[in-house]
């Protein structure tokens, strides 16, 4: 189990060295980001075989030599560059991945644009169970981020959707094959967001019809995306509050889909959502839950990223949700009157797909 990696394996001396790194993490993060955003790291990459001096970079990019020197020296400590003879720098493996790895770039932009300033309000958010950091992304009057997603300022909006789509998109190809093993004809996409899953389903299977269930603002955006690909005759939408006591769905639904959706709610809210769904489905309806569970990851680095994402939920998204341990969410499924009939890990590398039925 992944929990074994969280046991204390450091000696006192090692622990002291590691904790010193932690005290400067926020500044080192920004140094790494600026090395990339100013093009300095790219210039080092371009001359990686022979090395390049700070003066050459400063001249090429028209930057002060002081700043270039400072960032490259900091990059040494971070591990992004190596120092050769005659004050020439070359790229490290870490620096290479910061430049070209899609997951790293998506995570970096999300952390900087959406979360970085908001994390100053983490302590307040923890005490109040309220996303106090929303004010830092222009949503000071809101209580959650979700109704305002489509109206976020740039680059915050692009970084948010790039982050959300990157991980779900990787999981969709495998998930589609599993969902359509039962040949569903009518699927309800709850929390359909931009309509991405519903569109993928229609591309995958020419007989399926989709129903997107979401808040009005997100539903409007999804419908526009659906019209662009001419699937409006197969994908419809209804505005529903999944937390409403009188939540209901139309008859005839074969499957319900929720992708990276339940982690947007507290445990109490998840139980209400699942209970509402359980009360509105028949015995033959399948409920698919695609989630990222930190305990199901293949390595500690992936779990680390998910726990960082939980901090986003606390300070920015809603103040009371997180990336869950699988046992906690499965327990809520069972409390809601359903059972897990299929449990598949490593969907798109990071996700778990739960197939549930009414008990």
C-alpha positions in Angstrom: 0.0 0.0 0.0 1.1 3.5 -0.7 0.8 4.5 3.0 4.1 2.6 3.6 5.9 5.4 1.7 4.7 7.9 4.3 6.5 6.2 7.1 9.5 8.1 8.6 12.5 6.8 6.7 14.9 9.7 7.3 17.6 9.9 9.9 17.6 13.0 12.1 20.3 14.6 10.0 18.5 13.8 6.7 15.3 15.1 8.1 16.9 18.4 9.2 18.3 18.9 5.7 15.0 18.2 4.0 13.0 20.5 6.3 15.3 23.4 5.5 14.4 22.9 1.8 10.7 23.2 2.7 11.2 26.6 4.3 12.2 28.0 0.9 9.9 26.0 -1.4 7.6 29.0 -2.3 10.6 31.1 -3.4 12.3 28.3 -5.3 9.0 27.5 -7.1 8.9 31.1 -8.4 12.5 31.0 -9.4 11.9 27.9 -11.4 8.9 29.4 -13.0 10.7 32.6 -13.9 13.7 30.7 -15.3 11.2 29.1 -17.7 8.9 32.1 -18.4 11.8 34.5 -19.2 13.3 32.0 -21.7 16.5 31.5 -19.7 16.0 27.8 -19.4 15.2 27.5 -23.1 18.5 29.2 -23.9 20.4 26.7 -21.7 18.6 23.9 -23.5 19.6 25.3 -26.9 23.3 25.2 -25.9 23.1 22.2 -23.7 25.9 20.3 -25.5 28.5 23.0 -25.0 27.1 25.1 -22.3 26.2 28.8 -22.2 27.2 31.7 -20.0 24.9 34.1 -18.1 26.3 37.0 -20.1 25.4 35.3 -23.4 21.9 34.7 -22.2 21.5 38.2 -20.8 22.6 39.7 -24.2 20.4 37.3 -26.2 17.3 38.0 -24.1 18.0 41.6 -23.3 17.8 41.0 -19.6 20.0 42.4 -16.7 23.0 40.2 -16.1 22.3 40.4 -12.4 18.9 38.7 -12.7 20.2 36.0 -15.1 23.1 35.2 -12.8 20.8 35.1 -9.7 18.3 32.7 -11.3 20.9 30.4 -12.7 22.6 30.1 -9.4 19.3 29.4 -7.8 18.6 26.8 -10.5 21.7 25.0 -9.4 20.2 24.4 -5.9 16.8 23.5 -7.3 18.5 21.0 -9.7 17.4 22.5 -13.0 20.9 23.3 -14.4 24.5 22.1 -14.0 27.6 24.4 -13.9 30.4 23.7 -16.2 33.9 25.2 -16.4 34.3 28.9 -17.2 30.8 29.8 -15.8 28.9 28.0 -18.5 25.6 26.3 -17.7 24.0 23.2 -19.1 20.5 21.6 -18.6 19.8 18.9 -16.1 17.1 16.2 -16.5 14.8 18.1 -14.2 15.3 21.3 -16.2 14.4 19.3 -19.4 11.1 18.1 -17.9 10.2 21.6 -16.7 10.6 22.7 -20.3 8.8 19.9 -22.2 6.7 17.7 -19.9 3.0 18.4 -20.3 2.0 17.3 -16.8 4.7 19.5 -15.2 3.7 22.5 -17.3 0.0 22.1 -16.5 0.7 21.7 -12.8 3.0 24.6 -12.7 0.6 27.0 -14.4 -2.3 25.8 -12.3 -0.3 26.3 -9.1 0.9 29.7 -10.1 -2.2 31.2 -11.7 -5.0 29.7 -9.7 -3.5 28.8 -6.3 -0.3 30.6 -5.4 -1.7 33.9 -4.0 -4.8 32.1 -2.6 -2.6 29.9 -0.4 -1.8 32.9 1.8 -5.4 32.4 3.0 -5.0 28.6 3.8 -5.0 29.0 7.5 -8.2 31.1 7.5 -9.8 28.7 5.1 -9.0 25.7 7.4 -10.5 27.5 10.4 -13.7 28.6 8.6 -14.1 25.7 6.1 -14.5 28.5 3.5 -12.4 29.2 0.4 -11.0 32.5 1.6 -8.5 32.6 -1.3 -11.2 33.1 -3.9 -10.7 36.9 -3.5 -7.2 36.5 -5.0 -8.6 35.3 -8.3 -11.3 37.9 -8.6 -14.2 36.0 -6.9 -14.3 37.7 -3.5 -18.1 37.6 -3.2 -18.4 33.9 -4.2 -18.8 31.0 -1.8 -17.4 28.4 -4.3 -15.4 28.6 -7.6 -17.8 26.5 -9.6 -20.6 28.9 -10.7 -17.9 31.4 -11.9 -15.6 29.1 -13.8 -16.7 30.2 -17.2 -16.1 33.9 -16.3 -12.7 33.6 -14.6 -10.0 36.1 -15.8 -7.2 35.0 -18.0 -4.7 33.3 -17.6 -6.5 31.9 -14.5 -9.4 30.3 -16.6 -7.1 28.7 -19.1 -4.8 27.3 -16.4 -7.8 25.9 -14.5 -9.4 24.2 -17.5 -6.0 22.9 -18.8 -5.4 21.3 -15.4 -8.8 19.7 -15.2 -8.8 18.5 -18.8 -5.3 17.1 -18.9 -6.0 14.5 -16.3 -9.5 13.6 -17.4 -8.5 13.4 -21.1 -5.8 10.8 -20.3 -8.4 8.6 -18.6 -11.2 8.9 -21.2 -10.0 6.4 -23.8 -9.8 3.5 -21.4 -13.0 4.6 -19.5 -15.0 4.7 -22.8 -14.3 1.1 -23.6 -15.4 0.0 -20.1 -18.6 2.1 -20.0 -19.7 0.9 -23.4 -19.2 -2.8 -22.7 -22.8 -2.7 -21.5 -24.0 -0.8 -24.7 -25.8 2.0 -22.8 -28.1 4.0 -25.0 -28.8 7.0 -22.7 -26.1 8.3 -20.3 -26.5 11.1 -17.8 -23.2 13.1 -17.4 -23.5 14.7 -14.0 -21.2 17.7 -13.6 -20.6 17.7 -17.3 -18.5 20.8 -17.2 -17.6 21.8 -20.8 -19.3 18.8 -22.3 -16.1 17.0 -23.1 -17.1 13.5 -21.9 -20.5 13.7 -23.6 -18.8 14.7 -26.9 -16.3 11.8 -26.5 -19.1 9.4 -26.0 -20.9 10.5 -29.1 -17.7 10.2 -31.1 -17.1 6.7 -29.7 -20.6 5.3 -30.2 -23.1 6.5 -32.8 -26.2 5.2 -31.0 -25.8 6.8 -27.6 -27.6 9.9 -26.4 -26.3 12.0 -23.6 -27.8 14.2 -20.9 -25.6 16.8 -19.2 -26.6 17.8 -15.7 -24.8 20.9 -14.3 -25.2 24.4 -13.0 -26.6 26.9 -15.5 -23.3 28.7 -16.2 -21.4 25.6 -17.0 -24.4 24.1 -18.9 -24.4 27.2 -21.2 -20.7 26.7 -22.0 -21.2 23.0 -22.6 -24.1 23.6 -25.1 -21.9 26.0 -27.1 -19.2 23.4 -27.3 -21.7 20.8 -28.4 -23.1 23.0 -31.1 -19.6 23.5 -32.5 -19.4 19.8 -33.2 -23.1 19.4 -34.3 -24.1 17.0 -31.6 -27.0 19.0 -30.3 -29.5 16.4 -31.6 -27.8 13.7 -29.4 -26.7 15.7 -26.4 -29.2 17.7 -24.3 -28.8 19.4 -20.9 -30.7 20.2 -17.8 -29.8 22.6 -15.0 -29.9 20.8 -11.7 -28.5 21.4 -8.2 -27.2 18.0 -7.2 -27.5 19.0 -3.6 -31.2 19.7 -3.8 -33.5 17.6 -1.7 -35.8 17.1 -4.7 -33.1 16.2 -7.2 -34.4 14.0 -10.0 -33.5 12.7 -13.4 -35.6 11.7 -16.5 -36.7 8.1 -16.9 -34.8 5.7 -19.2 -31.3 6.5 -18.2 -29.0 3.4 -18.6 -25.9 4.8 -17.0 -24.8 7.8 -14.9 -21.3 9.2 -15.2 -19.4 11.4 -12.8 -15.8 12.3 -13.7 -13.6 14.2 -11.2 -16.8 15.4 -9.7 -17.4 14.1 -6.2 -14.0 15.4 -5.0 -15.5 18.8 -5.4 -17.8 18.2 -2.4 -17.5 17.5 1.3 -18.2 14.0 2.6 -21.7 15.1 3.8 -22.4 16.6 0.4 -21.2 13.5 -1.4 -23.5 11.3 0.7 -26.4 13.5 -0.2 -25.5 13.5 -4.0 -25.1 9.7 -4.0 -28.3 9.2 -2.0 -30.2 11.5 -4.5 -28.8 9.4 -7.4 -29.6 6.1 -5.6 -33.2 7.2 -5.1 -33.7 8.2 -8.7 -32.2 5.1 -10.5 -33.5 1.6 -11.1 -31.8 -1.7 -10.3 -30.3 -2.0 -13.8 -28.8 1.5 -14.0 -25.0 1.6 -13.7 -23.3 4.5 -11.9 -19.7 5.2 -12.9 -17.4 7.2 -10.7 -14.0 8.3 -12.1 -11.8 9.6 -9.4 -8.2 10.2 -8.4 -7.6 8.5 -5.0 -4.3 9.4 -3.4 -3.9 5.9 -1.9 -4.3 4.2 -5.3 -1.4 6.0 -7.0 1.6 4.0 -8.3 4.2 6.3 -6.6 4.5 8.9 -3.9 5.0 11.8 -6.4 1.5 11.3 -7.8 0.1 11.2 -4.3 2.0 14.3 -3.4 0.4 16.2 -6.3 -3.1 15.0 -5.3 -2.6 16.2 -1.7 -1.4 19.5 -3.1 -4.7 19.6 -5.1 -6.6 19.1 -1.9 -5.1 22.4 -0.6 -6.5 24.0 -3.7 -10.0 22.7 -2.8 -9.6 24.1 0.7 -8.4 27.6 -0.1 -9.9 28.2 -3.5 -12.6 25.8 -4.7 -15.0 25.3 -1.8 -13.3 25.1 1.6 -14.5 21.6 2.5 -13.5 19.0 -0.1 -10.3 17.2 -1.1 -8.8 14.3 -3.0 -10.2 11.3 -1.1 -8.8 8.0 0.2 -10.6 5.3 -1.8 -12.0 3.6 1.4 -13.8 6.9 2.4 -15.6 7.3 -0.9 -16.5 3.7 -1.2 -18.0 3.8 2.3 -20.2 6.8 1.2 -21.3 4.8 -1.9 -22.5 2.0 0.4 -24.1 4.4 2.9 -26.1 5.8 0.0 -27.7 2.4 -0.8 -25.4 1.3 -3.6 -22.6 -1.2 -4.0 -19.4 -1.3 -6.0 -19.5 -4.1 -8.6 -16.3 -3.2 -10.4 -13.2 -1.4 -9.2 -10.4 -0.7 -11.7 -7.2 1.3 -11.0 -4.7 2.9 -13.3 -7.3 4.3 -15.8 -5.2 6.8 -17.7 -2.3 6.2 -15.2 -3.9 8.0 -12.2 -7.6 7.4 -12.0 -9.8 4.7 -10.5 -13.1 3.8 -12.2 -15.8 2.5 -9.8 -18.9 0.9 -11.3 -21.8 0.9 -8.9 -25.3 -0.5 -8.8 -28.3 -0.1 -6.4 -28.0 -2.5 -3.5 
